[in-house]
Amino acid sequence: MKKSSNTNIPGVRKKAPGKFILDFRDHNGRRRQKLFHGNKVDAVRARMAILARRDRIRAGIEAPPEKTQAKPTLKEVWDMFTKHRQQKVDGGSMKQNSLDRYKWIKKSLNKYSPKLLKTSIDQISSEMIDKFKRYRLKKGFRKEGINTELRHIRAVFNFGIKQDFINISPMSDVSNIKVTKKDVRFLSDEELVILKKALEELDLSDKFEKDAHDLMVFYLFTGARVSEALLPNFTWSCITSKTIVFPVTKNNTSRTISKMKPIDVVLKSRRNLPTGPFQFTYDQVYNRILYVFNKAKLENASPHTLRKTAGAWYYMATRDIFAVKCWLGHSNVTVTENHYTGLIQSLRESDDDAFEQLLTKQLESKPDKTVAL
């Protein structure tokens, strides 16, 4: 009888579609594992090749590998990974700000434990990464942000597997933090009143406060991501008498919006700058916007809060989720709906109430008995 293709084969375990774990003992009798990418037949052949090489070493036909082959540290692997990804950036298949995130996460790891980065990559366990995860939680970092960090760390260890530094990633036993989906943080009408007062109290003769004011207004009325409005991509050539074009967005597409009056006022006041209206780094933008939020005593707010606020109020003005998707430049309307689920539902309830009142009033009204002559 023909055996089923699902029959288990000793030493070959399915991990995921297209991935198998090969179990074997090396020439020293130590249990080993290796992750194989491919189909089951090739996985079996790969294990047979490993066993054949082991037997040749045991028989003295082939020289054994060095007993103490040094493995690179996590820092060294991270640097190799960064260099590899930089080639992708130079080739246009990856954004520089995506690569920058890996640099920031590496700094976070170093701040948590310099010793961890100096540890040989094959000696890092899932427990070590879990401790980092708990440390970030204890420090008050957002769960979504920590999950993003774990995703990037996972990519570095996967790179280590491809370079044959390790067989299995310690991240395979590190789970993401469960996150309850909720509306993104945006400023309410009361908070906007407070923000307006803080903006009016800024000293526009002071360069720092003038820049802070202009950045707040610009991001609030454009819904732009911080990087979209900065050099080298966003220059004066992106601005016409009626429109503003953000040539490079997160989805590698351009986005065009109308130039509203508050934005026009800000841009005209910055015309003396040669290359573009906002000649800042991300950190400089962050510091100036945070300065205004602190002045207004608005908590849990960041530059991205301005983008989310713009999207929320654009929806309240239009009641058109597709229009908001296009205006913000989201990849699809589902992303927009997920951001503003609570807001959409609350407005829908008010629409239902208005509908009920209108229809009830009409049904209860007395018919007009006037007969036209």
Secondary structure as UniProt FT lines:
FT   TURN            5..6
FT   TURN            10..11
FT   STRAND          12..16
FT   TURN            17..18
FT   STRAND          19..25
FT   TURN            27..28
FT   STRAND          31..37
FT   HELIX           40..58
FT   TURN            59..60
FT   TURN            67..68
FT   HELIX           74..90
FT   TURN            91..92
FT   HELIX           96..112
FT   HELIX           114..117
FT   HELIX           121..123
FT   HELIX           126..138
FT   TURN            139..140
FT   HELIX           143..162
FT   TURN            163..164
FT   HELIX           170..173
FT   HELIX           189..200
FT   TURN            204..205
FT   HELIX           207..222
FT   HELIX           226..229
FT   TURN            231..233
FT   HELIX           236..238
FT   STRAND          243..246
FT   TURN            250..251
FT   STRAND          255..258
FT   HELIX           261..268
FT   TURN            269..272
FT   HELIX           282..296
FT   HELIX           303..318
FT   HELIX           321..328
FT   HELIX           333..339
FT   HELIX           341..364
//
